[in-house]
Amino acid sequence: MRKKIFEIIEPSQKNSILSSIYDAFMIIIILLSIFPLCFKQTGNTLRFIDTSCLIIFIIDYFLRWFTADYKYNKKSLISFIRYPFGFFAIIDIISILPSISILNNGFKLLRIFRMARAFRVFRAFKMFRYSKSVRIIVSVFKKSKESLIAVGTLAIAYIIISALIVFNVEPESFNTFFDAIYWATVSLTTVGYGDIYPVTTIGRIVTMVSSVFGIAIVALPAGIITAGYMNEIEK
């Protein structure tokens, strides 16, 4: 019985009809659960949707915990202890906890989770488990991890160096080094909000150089991810 439940609730890998239906159902529930977050005021209908989705998430969480030994292929207590600390299990619990207070407003302790309302957006990450397309993207990131880390390190180093240069070249425009870091990050991404900017000639030259090199650095991860994605699609 537990093995059959596990085969249904895990993302379909063997073209199981029941598993595919369950995956599609959970994606619909996840999208439906995010719907109330689009409104500042929550009426009875939105509360009903939130509560219903929450109950389904809790059932799904405990079913997965109940079949953890099949997930890790270890028929021991360690599997059940290990499961709550897994990545998706943490995402599940984070998406559940902020809504628990709606079940019984009498529990004052649970009301503190209302302050974490924003954490409900973690429900969107639950789709990683059910969507094949998202799993492909996750696989791309895993296989391109070293290249992306190298590019990220280069970007961080470039931001710090640019910030140090402009902070010392034009200290009047930047009250703190954090302001310079913020400016360097915005320049790197070529966003250009315009709230902090150099006014001297040399400061503007630094900005131009930073923006030009920033385009190249920002383009690198896009190329790496695209190449990795195409390789996954070909497979």
N, C-alpha and C positions, 0 to 999 in steps of 0.2 A: 504493500500500500504506500509506504513512504517513498519507495523507489519510483513508483508511478507518479506521485506528486512532484518529485524532483525533476523527472523527465518533462513534465508539463510546464513547471514554473521557470525552468532554465531556458534561456534563449534558444530557439529552435536551431539545431545543427544537423538533424537527420530528417528534415522535411516532415516533421510530425505535425499533423493537422491541428491537434489540440494545443500543442506548444505554440504554433503560429497564431492561433486564435487568441491564446492568452497574451502573447506579446502585443498583438494589435489592441486588445482590450486595455492592457496596462498603459500603452501609449496614449490612448484616448482619455483614460482616467487622469494621467499626468497632465495632459493639456487642459482638461476640465478643471483640475485642481488649481491651476495657475490663473484661471479666469477671474476668480474673486479678487486677485491682487491688482486687477486693472481698475478697481473702484475704491475710492476713499471711504464711502459709506457702505456698510454691509447690511442688507436687508435679510428677511427670512429665507428667501430663495438662495441667496449667496451663502448664507450660513448652512443651509441644508446641503448644498453642493460641497462645501468645505468639509462638513462633518462626514458625509457619505464617502468622499474620497479618502479622508483620514482613516476611516474604519477599514477600507480596502487596503490602504498602505500598511496598516498594523497587521492585518491578516497575512498579507504578502510577506512582511518582515518575519513573522513568527513561523510561517511555512518554510521559509528559507533557512531559518535557524534550526527548525525541526529536522531538516534534511541535510544539515551541514556535513555530516559524515560522508555522504555521497559526493558532495562538492569537492572535498579534499581527499577522497578515496582512502579515508582512514577510519576504521570502525573503532573509534575510541572516544573518550570524553574530551580529549584535546581538541577535536574538531569543533565541538560545540563551544568550547572556551575561546577558540581562535576566531570563530566567525564574526562576533561583534566588533572585532578590531580590523576587519577587512575594509578596503576602500569603499566598496559599494554599500556595505553594511553601515558604515559611518555616514555616508550620504543619505541613506534611508532614514536613519535615526535623526539626523539633523533636519530633514524635511518633515519629520513627524512631530518632534517635540514642541515647536512653536505653536502648534494647533491643539495640543492636548487640553489646554485650559478651556476650550469651548465645550468640552464634554461635561464638565461640572464646574460651574463658577464658584462653588463653595470652597474649593481648594485654593486658599490664598497663595500657597507656595507655587502652584502651577501658573498663577497669574503673571509671574515674572517672565514667562515665556512670551507674553504678548509684546514685551519690549523687543523681542527678537523676531518680530513679524517679517522682517526683511529676509530672514533665513529660509522662509518658505520657498524662495526662488530656487533653492537647492533641489526642489522637486524636478526641475527641468533636467538636472544631471542624471536623474533616474532613467531617462530615455537612453543613456549610454548603454544600458544593459539590454535594451530591447531592439534598438535600431541597428540594422546591419550596416547602414551607411556611416553611422557614428562610430561603430566598431572598426570600420576600415580606417577612418581618420585617426582614431586612437592608435591603431597599429602603425600608421605612417609616422606619428609622433614618436612612438617607441623606437622604431627602426632608424629614425633620423635624429635620435636624441643627442648623440655626440656632436653632430654638425650644428644643431640648433643651440646647444650649450656653448659651442665655440663662437657662434654669431652673437649670442646673448652676452657673453663675456666681452667681446669686442665692442658691443653697443654700450655696455656699462662703463668700460674704460674710456670710450670716446666721450660719453656724457660728462664723466668726472674731469677729464682733461680740458674739455671745452669750458666747463663751469669754472675751473681754476683760472684759466686764461682770461675769460671775460670778467671774472670777479676782481682780478688784479688790474686789468686794463681799465675798467670803468666801475670803480667801487661806488660812485655816486648813484648809479642806477639800480644797485642791488644792495638792499639793506642787510641781508644775511646770505650765507653760502647756500642755504636751501633755495633761496630765490634764484640763484645762479644755476643750481641743479634743475629747477623747474624750467627755467628758460632754455637750458641745454636740451632737455627732454623734448620740449615743444619744438625746438629748432630741428632736432634730429628727425622727428616725425613729420616735419614741414607743415605742422598744423597752423602755427602762428596766430595765437589768440590776440596778441597785441596789448595785453595788460602789463607786461614787463618787456622792455626793449632797450637796447643801447641807443644813445643819442650822439656819441662822438664818432668821428670818422673811423678811427681804428676799431672801435667797438662794432661798428656796422660791417667792417671788413671781416672781422672774426665771425659775425653772424652769417655772412654770405658763404664763407668757407665751410662753416659748420653745417649749413643747410645743404650745400652741394654734396658733401661727403655723407651727410645724413641720408640722402636719397639712395645712395649706393648701399649703405648698411641696412636700411629698411627693406630694400629689394631682395637681399640675400635670403632671408627666411622664406619669403614667398616662393622663390625659385626652388629651394630645397623641398618645401612641402608639396609643391606642384609635381616635382619629379618623383617624389615618393608616392604620391597619390596615383600617378599614372602607372607606376610599377605595380601597385596593389590591384588596380583595375585590370591590368593585363593578366595577372595571375588568376 
